[in-house]
Amino acid sequence: MASIQERTDAAGKIHFRVQIRLRGFPPEQATFERKTDARKWAAQTEAAIREGRYFKTVEGRRRTFGEMIDRYIENVLPRKKQNSRHSQAPRLIWWKERLGHYLLADVTPPMIP
């Protein structure tokens, strides 16, 4: 659900801060000079979040699922206990084979069995 707050800065100029809070997603916020822009952004962003199309940064469009797994294997897995490393590595490779070519922004919950 989005909320819009009217804010006044030190110079006396009015701005509108939009906060979107949806269960299961991190809160998002932005500031606008016009209330109509704030309402438009709120509606578009809420719809995109619900449809699974919203990524705050462009990284979701630049990186693949496979790159994410490679980075995890390289940076996180070595710090795990040996039992965890041996059980997680084959699973990560399995996921990489199936979804590794997709962009992060395109991986959706229905793709995960």
C-alpha positions as CSV (number, residue, x, y, z in Angstrom):
1,M,0.0,0.0,0.0
2,A,1.3,3.4,-0.9
3,S,1.2,6.5,1.3
4,I,2.0,10.0,0.2
5,Q,3.3,12.6,2.6
6,E,3.6,16.3,1.9
7,R,7.0,17.6,3.1
8,T,8.5,21.1,3.2
9,D,12.2,21.6,2.9
10,A,14.3,24.3,4.5
11,A,13.7,26.7,1.6
12,G,9.9,26.4,2.0
13,K,9.5,24.3,-1.1
14,I,6.9,21.5,-1.0
15,H,7.8,17.9,-2.0
16,F,5.8,14.7,-1.9
17,R,7.3,11.6,-0.5
18,V,5.8,8.3,-1.5
19,Q,6.3,5.1,0.5
20,I,5.2,1.7,-0.7
21,R,5.0,-1.1,1.7
22,L,3.8,-4.5,0.5
23,R,4.0,-7.6,2.5
24,G,6.9,-9.8,1.4
25,F,8.8,-7.0,-0.3
26,P,11.2,-4.4,1.0
27,P,9.8,-0.9,1.3
28,E,10.3,1.5,-1.6
29,Q,10.2,5.3,-1.5
30,A,10.7,8.2,-3.8
31,T,10.3,12.0,-3.6
32,F,8.5,14.2,-6.2
33,E,7.8,17.9,-6.7
34,R,4.2,17.3,-7.9
35,K,1.6,15.2,-6.3
36,T,0.4,13.8,-9.6
37,D,3.8,12.4,-10.3
38,A,3.9,10.8,-6.9
39,R,0.5,9.2,-7.5
40,K,1.5,7.9,-10.9
41,W,4.8,6.5,-9.7
42,A,3.1,4.8,-6.7
43,A,0.5,3.1,-9.0
44,Q,3.0,2.0,-11.5
45,T,5.5,0.7,-8.9
46,E,2.9,-1.2,-6.9
47,A,1.7,-2.9,-10.1
48,A,5.2,-3.8,-11.1
49,I,6.0,-5.2,-7.7
50,R,2.9,-7.3,-7.6
51,E,3.6,-8.6,-11.1
52,G,7.2,-9.4,-10.3
53,R,8.6,-6.8,-12.8
54,Y,10.1,-4.3,-10.3
55,F,13.8,-4.1,-9.6
56,K,15.1,-1.0,-7.9
57,T,18.4,-1.2,-9.8
58,V,19.2,-2.2,-13.3
59,E,21.4,-5.0,-11.9
60,G,18.5,-7.4,-12.3
61,R,18.6,-6.7,-16.1
62,R,22.4,-7.0,-16.3
63,R,23.1,-10.1,-14.4
64,T,22.1,-13.7,-15.0
65,F,21.0,-16.3,-12.4
66,G,24.1,-18.2,-13.4
67,E,26.3,-15.3,-12.5
68,M,24.7,-15.0,-9.1
69,I,25.3,-18.7,-8.4
70,D,28.9,-18.4,-9.6
71,R,29.4,-15.4,-7.2
72,Y,27.9,-17.4,-4.3
73,I,30.1,-20.4,-5.0
74,E,33.2,-18.1,-5.2
75,N,32.5,-15.8,-2.2
76,V,30.1,-17.6,0.2
77,L,30.5,-21.3,-0.2
78,P,34.2,-21.4,0.9
79,R,33.3,-20.0,4.3
80,K,30.7,-22.7,5.0
81,K,31.4,-25.9,6.9
82,Q,32.7,-28.7,4.8
83,N,29.4,-30.7,5.1
84,S,27.4,-27.7,3.9
85,R,29.8,-27.1,1.0
86,H,29.5,-30.7,-0.2
87,S,25.7,-30.7,0.0
88,Q,25.1,-27.3,-1.5
89,A,27.5,-27.4,-4.4
90,P,25.6,-30.0,-6.5
91,R,22.3,-28.3,-5.8
92,L,23.7,-24.9,-7.0
93,I,25.1,-26.5,-10.1
94,W,21.7,-28.1,-10.8
95,W,19.9,-24.7,-10.5
96,K,22.5,-23.1,-12.6
97,E,21.9,-25.7,-15.4
98,R,18.2,-25.0,-15.4
99,L,17.9,-21.3,-14.8
100,G,21.4,-20.0,-15.3
101,H,20.7,-18.4,-18.7
102,Y,17.8,-16.2,-17.4
103,L,18.3,-12.6,-16.2
104,L,17.7,-12.2,-12.5
105,A,14.7,-9.9,-13.3
106,D,13.1,-12.7,-15.4
107,V,13.3,-15.4,-12.7
108,T,9.8,-15.8,-11.1
109,P,8.4,-18.0,-8.4
110,P,6.5,-20.2,-10.9
111,M,9.8,-21.2,-12.5
112,I,11.0,-22.7,-9.3
113,P,9.5,-26.2,-8.8
